[in-house]
């Protein structure tokens, strides 16, 4: 009976982690860590900074995802694709998710205190505005088809914030190049993801690029976004020279191939591979590029 009782007690925690898709934290975390390791090339490494970056990323993303599920729960219940999510399916109560969101928000704000050990107050100063901007994304589909760009800008803050947490406001060109790459990357794949809900969004008057302009145009816009991402990744090599050289640029070439594969999978007359493109390909891109940068910094070629 003990294992069953333990499983019963742990089930709400599992539901919360499944609801926010905790495993998908790896989409943004590698870019924050990539920015951090570049910042540490010209700054002493401190363990409390690494801990602070990881905690801030996990808490901020968890708060944002939970708040998004709360804000969209009525739309999710009406959409056949999302009607079995935890809140509309009754697996979690809104009150529990509100408590979780508040706890993660407090955890995010509290984690920025770690950077005071390095006499860096900027993360603490910026924590409130950053969190509000990220949470506000959940309402953007109500009033603008540029909601995808807002989501991209929310994740842009990850590498920029990681850099500021280490270097404060010094030499921001490098994290901005990386941040813009993340913005275009996220915007592009979020447009692809939104193609699944075109008819529902139109019926409920929710805004998105696919709902406003149609799927074929949306796919072209997504391709342009991902092309701009590659441009920003190349620009990153220039801003971070000589730390990023041939090995890194080879990694960027691999990213280009993966993005091409992603767009080959998703076509106007066949959107069924969207989830495969969204989760599998993009997970490989974020983790893979981070690993390539680590190799580049170790080999220095």
N, C-alpha and C positions, 0 to 999 in steps of 0.2 A: 504493500500500500504506500510505502514511503516514496518510491519513485513516482507513482501516480500523483501523490499530493504535491511533490516538488514540481512536476510538470504543470500541474494546475496553477500553482503560484507563479511560475515563470511565464505562463502563456500570455498575460497582458504585456509583459516586457517584449516578448517575441512579436506580438501584434504591433506594438509601437515601432519597433525597429523595422518590421516589414512595411509598415505604413509609410515611413519616411525613406524607405529603400536605403537603409544605412550603408549597405555595401557599395552604393553608387557614390559615396563620399570620395572614392578614388578618382572620380572625374575631375574634381577641382583640386584636391589635396596635392597631387603630384606637381601641379603648376606652382602652387604656393611654395612647396619644398624646392622646386627648381629655382625659383627666384631667391630663396634663402641661401642655397649653396653658392649661387653667383655672388650674393652679397657677402658671404663669408670669405670669398677670395681676397677681399680687401679689408676684412674686419675680423677680429678674433672670434672664434667659435665659443658659444656659451650654451650649456645644456638647458638652462632655463628658457632661453630664447626658442630653442627647438620645441620644448614642451609647450610653451605659450602659443606658438604657431599652430601646432597640432590641435590643442584644446580649443583655440578660437575657431579654427576651421570646422571641427566636428560640432561644436555647440551652435555656431552661426548657421550652418547648413541644416542641422536638425531642427532648429527653431523655425527656419524659413519653410522647410518642407511640411512640418506639422501645421504651421499657420496657413499654408497654402491648402492643405486638406480641409482645414476648418472653413476657410473662405469659400471653397468650391464644393462643399459637401452636397449642397442642394443640386448644383449642376451635375455633379458626379452621379447622384442618384437617378437623374433623368437621362443620362447618357448610357446606352447599352454597353459601351466599351468599358466604362468605369463604374458601373452600378454595383460591382462586387468589391469595390475598395472597402477598407475597414470601417469607415464611418457610415456610409450609406447601407452597408450590409449588417450593421449593428454589432460588429465585433469589438468596437471601441465606442465609448461614450464621449460626446463633445467635452464634457467637464474634465475627463481624464486627459484629453489631448490639450485642452487649455492649460492645465497644470503642467504638462510636459513642455509645452511651448514656453511658458513663463520660466520654468526651471532652466531650460536651455538658454534662454535670453540672459538670465542672471549669471549662468555659468560662463557665457561668452564675455559679458562685461567684467566679471571677476577675473577671468583669465588674463585680461590685459594688464592687471596689476603686476604680473610677473616681470614685465618689461621695465618696471620701475627699478628693478635690481640692476639694470644697465643704465640707469638715469635717463630713460627714454619715456617721456610722458605722452608722446604722440598717439600710441595705440589707445590709451585711456581717453584722450581727448576726442578721438575719431570714432570710438566704439558706438556711441549712440547714433550719430548720423548714418554710419555704415549699416547698422542693424535696421534702422527705419527704412532706408533705401531698399534693402533686400526684402523686407517684409512687404513693402508697398507693391512689389511685383505681382503679388497675388490678385490685385485689383485691376491691373493694367488691361486685361482682355475686355473689361467693361467699357473702355473708352478709346483704345487706340490699337490699330493693327501693328504698331511697332512694339508690341509687348515682347516679341522675341529679342529685340535689341535691348530692352530693359533687363531681361534675364541675362543676356550676354554682359551687360554693364555690371550686373550684380556679381558675376563670377570674375570679371576683370579686376575687381577689388582684391581678390585672393592674392595674386602675385605682387600687386602694388603694396598691399598691406603687409605682406611678409617682408618685403624689402624695407619699408618704413620701420617695421619692428626691430630691424637690425641696424640699418644705416640712417635712420631718421629721414630727413628730407634731402639727403645728398644724392646727386647723380641719378635723378629719377628717370632719365631717358631709357635706361635698360629695363626697369620693371614696366614702364609704359609700353615699350615695344612688345614685351611678353603679354602684358594685360590686353592690348589691342588684338593680339593673336587669339587670346582666349575669347574675347568679345565676339570676333567674327566666327570662330569655331562654334561657340555655343549658339549664336544666332542662326547659323546655317543648319545645325542639326535640330534645333528646336522648330524651325520652319518645316523640316522634313517630318518631324513627329506630329506637328499640327495638321498635316495633310490627312491624317486619319479621321479628323473630326470636322471636316468641311461642312457637311450637311447639318450636323448638329449645331455647329457654331452659327451658321446662317439662320437656322430656325429659332435659336434662342438669342440672336442678336449679339453674340460674342464676337469680338474682333480678332482677326489674325490675317496674315498675308495670304494664306491659301483661301480663306473664306472671302476675302475682299477681292482678290485678283484671279483666283482659280489655281488649280494644282499645277498645270504646266508652267505658268509664270512663277509660282512659288518655287518650283524645282530649279528654275534658272536663277532666281535670286539666291537660293541656297548655294548654288555652284559659285556664284560671284563672291559670296561671303567666304567660302572656303579657299578661293583663290587669294583673296585679301589676307586670309590667315597665313598662307604660305609666304606672302610678301612680308608680313610682319615678322615671321620666324627668321627669314633671311636678314631682315633689318636688325633683329636681335643679335645675330652674329657680329654685325658691324659695331653695335653699341657695346658688346661685351668682349670685343677683341682685346688681347689675344687668347682669352680663356676658351672661346668657342671657335673651332676651326674646322678641319676637314671631316673629322668623325661626326661632329654635330651636323654639318651640312648634309652628310650622307643620311643621317637620321631624318632631316627635313625632307629629303627625297623619298624616303620610305613613307613618311606621313602623306606626301602627295599621292603615292600609289594607293595607300589605304583610303584616302578620300575619294579617289577616282573609283575605287571598288565600291565604296558606299553609294556613290551616285549611279553607278551601273546597276546596283541592286534595286534601287527605288525608281520606278517609272510611273508616268501618269495613269497607265492602265493596269498597274500592278503595285499596290501599296503594301501588300502582305509582308514584304521583307523589312518594313520600317523598323520593327522592334529589333531584329537582328542587326541592322545597320546602326541603330541608336545605341544599343547596349554593348554589343561585342566589338565593333570596329572602334568606337570612340573610347572604350576602355583600354584597348590596345594602344591607341594613339597617346593617351595621357600618360599611362605607365611606361610605355615604350620610349617616349621622348625623354622622360625623366631619367631612365636607365642609360640612354645614349649620352646625356649630358654628364652623368656621373662617370661614365667611361672616358668621355672626352677630357674631363678635368683630371682624371687619374693618369691618362696617357700623355696629355698635352701635345697632341699632334694636329 
